[in-house]
């Protein structure tokens, strides 16, 4: 890095302000990168999508019928005879 010669305190203050803003900018970019990494790792959107889908499917009359039928279907599948 090249040494800069300043002729006034105002020029020094201006460069310090620029450096301070650059530091803040890099810090905010780092935070944004961390947040994006967290979002890509955590399955929060997938979990909420499955939860919403579950609520839509199992709500109302159709959902009640499914809740009644699913245990019977599972029981039939487990207890069926092999080879039939």
C-alpha positions in Angstrom: 0.0 0.0 0.0 1.3 3.4 -0.9 1.8 6.0 1.8 -0.3 9.0 1.3 0.7 12.5 2.2 -2.0 14.7 3.6 -2.1 18.5 3.5 -4.9 18.9 6.0 -6.9 17.2 8.7 -10.0 17.4 6.6 -8.4 15.1 4.0 -7.4 12.7 6.7 -11.0 12.8 8.1 -12.4 12.2 4.7 -10.2 9.1 4.1 -11.1 7.8 7.6 -14.8 8.2 6.8 -14.4 6.3 3.5 -12.5 3.5 5.3 -15.2 3.4 8.0 -18.0 3.1 5.4 -16.1 0.4 3.5 -15.6 -1.5 6.7 -19.4 -1.3 7.4 -20.1 -2.4 3.8 -17.9 -5.5 4.1 -19.4 -6.3 7.5 -23.0 -6.1 6.1 -22.0 -8.3 3.1 -20.6 -10.8 5.5 -23.8 -10.9 7.5 -25.9 -11.3 4.4 -23.6 -14.1 3.2 -24.1 -15.8 6.6 -27.9 -15.4 6.4 -28.0 -16.9 2.9 -25.9 -19.8 4.0 -28.2 -20.5 7.0 -31.2 -20.3 4.7 -29.7 -22.8 2.3 -28.8 -25.2 5.1 -31.9 -25.1 7.2 -35.0 -26.8 5.7 -37.4 -24.3 7.2 -39.1 -23.6 3.9 -39.5 -27.3 3.1 -40.9 -28.0 6.6 -43.4 -25.2 6.4 -44.4 -26.3 2.9 -45.1 -29.9 4.2 -47.0 -28.5 7.2 -49.2 -26.3 5.0 -49.8 -29.3 2.6 -50.7 -31.5 5.6 -53.2 -28.9 6.8 -54.8 -28.5 3.4 -55.1 -32.3 2.9 -56.3 -33.2 6.3 -58.8 -30.4 6.8 -62.5 -30.6 6.2 -64.6 -33.6 5.3 -62.1 -35.1 3.0 -59.4 -35.0 5.7 -61.7 -36.6 8.2 -62.3 -39.5 5.8 -58.6 -39.9 5.2 -57.9 -39.9 8.9 -60.3 -42.7 9.4 -59.3 -44.7 6.3 -55.5 -44.5 6.6 -55.2 -46.7 9.8 -57.5 -49.4 8.1 -55.3 -49.3 5.0 -52.1 -49.6 7.0 -53.6 -52.5 9.1 -54.7 -54.3 5.9 -51.3 -53.9 4.4 -49.5 -55.2 7.4 -51.9 -58.2 8.0 -52.4 -59.3 4.3 -51.3 -62.7 3.4 -48.2 -63.1 1.3 -48.8 -64.6 -2.1 -52.5 -63.6 -2.4 
